[in-house]
């Protein structure tokens, strides 16, 4: 009986094992994990720390016993794989409780080792009270620490997904939380202005958010707990520290076995998840993927793609090959009642890829019609290709209906859809769910207007640039008075038709309003009257998110 | 200056007027409505009756003054169009308050008269206390009636979208509600088994739901209010009656003007929303549309398509022609905490179109991972084309995350996507938002398994049919004991590998579990062991929704 060994029993490895059994009863399948558990819910760990998830056993999606009884899969937990001998096709194992070593032969090997937390070489990271969060025991230790030490404060190093989720969950338990983030924004995959609502919310909920500052080191605090020192020279105390700087692929085993790594340091695989050794597959956070649809190399540790990679590898091993499509980078994070989500390209990623064949629109629609109670605004940024109109990416931040719009855009991107498809998409509408023109329709309509030449956009980034232009604020005088772009002239939209004679014909007129709708009407009016008109997208709200210092003043 | 007259100032008409002004400053645009209001939120009316929306003025999306000041559009409210003289290109108008008649010339005419409530020729429909709901005054009258008469009960005739929303809102105001629906299900666009959770919920919330019974007539009740008589002979009292049997296109004007009507009785238009007279366009609920993507004629009164049709007509009139794509029939209804939504084809619509080249899967996943608190099941039914895998339609019912999945499927259908695209779609995942395998991924995976031959489906409809088969229940004995399909044999999944010898090789084995997952594992195991195995899709939950009498027992 052919033998398949799968190393790593969480998302990718567990999916691969179960799928492979469904395809092939005639294989001997062994699932090996260094930890005590397989198939546990690692995305749930922050919520277990926060006591939103109260029972540890809920995190066990499947137990070793279930794998053995239901799927006839041998499971070896607390077993470390010391080496892969590719010539002899054996793995060298160490049973961790007993220390006993053994060998296990394979015909096919699947590596699903995941990614481990980045630990920078800084003083104090081994002190008691310093944690990372990767496993159930990690989360149990943090819970235990808080309980035992009556911890009242924490520092989270890193403002990515896990850092934000942990900040929320520690605050949920009553701890005073400080986030130290080297970059000038949290949730680094987002474009900076799209992270701005998150910064506001974190601060509003009492988080001490220190952007643009890195950890310098930790020391024991004579008063108990830890003394935190940052690169900027700041010092403060914290009852515990959580390292959430990021993760890097676990490639030690692959590297020592002589498998090819990619340029970003992940295990290199082909579209069928095969490594440079045809008998060895690799799936999950440890592999380098190609982005979809733009086929750039990336490290994107996401549970969904890991699961689907596991299934692809299983099908290929079972003799039913099909390719993995790649990773779009769809991701979501909930923090203090706000949801931030994205799919596809960001302006950051497009610039990094040296692309300039794109345009962007900002909008801030309600998540449902305004006339139904409790409509919450969604900050949306849509990126699309010029001149094709292909949807490149969507970012969204708000309280409600955020992930829905990103999911629909994710499907549009998966299908190669354009902004014209968003414009015409037929989505659910009743007053409590959306609008006859859903936010995504509106995003598509604005973008389609741009491509059809019905709307001329300016770029907020060019506001300070030289050039003879007039900034026109078409909001009502009261709105203008409560804050406006420096130097802007105010003519309310409803008076514009009558007062257009006040405007110069030789200068560009850059119009804005609160969210971009009235300025679009103004733009249409002015263009038709022969003015050189442009629209500043997303209105004053976008201006504020691009210039957060003005919104705090 | 060329003159454009638009008749009907709500969704399609108002959108057309505003878009047309944005395209063309050089047209004289006149918007005419019989009522006192233009651009009001008719989808919000049930919620205004229910006092969820408290202020009437919130329903006014735009006022005549706004149209005039902002868009330079003449608005004539309380103005009836008596006739269209196509030869002379004039409309004959009647100012309703004064009764004065006049004529208004046009170069281009747009008809957006909407659809009106069906009023069957039954006795008593003109009695005081009998209402339909189409306008703000209608909703105001119902509110006034309830207040004045201290109404404590209501009968809603018709269980479609408006009937359900009104039932919820009247109950929300404390009225005891009876629904009389001629069909054996509410929300007629759904397949019957998908409406079953709605029936349960309505009954659980105290609604007296009378399915398969029609209104025979109404009489004044000597004790006050109305006496309701149904076709089955039942009689009961109600403080008010709401007619929500359905709507039919307002075509009187079009018909009298000699415009071509379609076979279903709506105004016939081409892809550019042009009627049989090239100077006259028609948009919204009054027109017959083609379904997308299957191009069948239909009457689908939906606000989203009406808006987009208005925009298309405006662009065509403005000299920038583009076609309207058609209507998918995406719709959603919220009732007593349940959301029911659908897009594309249903099994009903496929059967009506004599199509048999499709397959279906049922599933009942949680709206997010089970380990995070408060996961709510979604009843899903996915229809797809054989052998292409093209997504034909999705129906979903549940408490949370329902419209999101339907919106993503709507986009997939818009793009011609397949179940393989659902399988590989990369959607937002964090524990509170979804799952690493989102319900849509799982639906796609099951359907893809069917198309790849990895899963053999049986049809619940064939359960009673002749044929040598064994029904196998692979749930645990306790689940089996609490209710099972008559005649089913119980072997729990975890024992199946060891006990497969107990099963016959010459009979088909139709397996089911609670929701379809364990029976899928069973199906794979049995197929590989050489049994003639099939899977009953959606498990015992689907069996109960197909056989509701058993779940009530």
Interface residues (C-beta under 8 A of the other chain):
Chain A: X11 X22 X23 X24 X25 X26 X41 X43 X44 X47 X52 X53 X58 X59 X61 X66 X69 X70 X71 X72 X161 X165 X292 X302 X303 X304 X305 X306 X307 X308 X311 X320 X325 X327 X328 X329 X330 X331 X332 X333 X334 X339 X341 X343 X369 X370 X371 X372 X373 X403 X404 X406 X407 X408 X410 X411 X412 X414 X415 X416 X417 X421 X423 X424 X425 X426 X427 X428 X429 X430 X431 X432 X433 X434 X436 X437 X438 X441 X445 X452 X454 X493 X494 X497 X520 X521 X524 X525 X528 X529
Chain B: X11 X21 X22 X23 X24 X25 X26 X41 X43 X44 X47 X52 X53 X58 X59 X61 X66 X69 X70 X71 X72 X161 X165 X292 X302 X303 X304 X305 X306 X307 X308 X311 X320 X325 X327 X328 X329 X330 X331 X332 X333 X334 X339 X341 X343 X369 X370 X371 X372 X373 X403 X404 X406 X407 X408 X410 X411 X412 X414 X415 X416 X417 X421 X423 X424 X425 X426 X427 X428 X429 X430 X431 X432 X433 X434 X436 X437 X438 X441 X445 X452 X454 X493 X494 X497 X520 X521 X524 X525 X528 X529
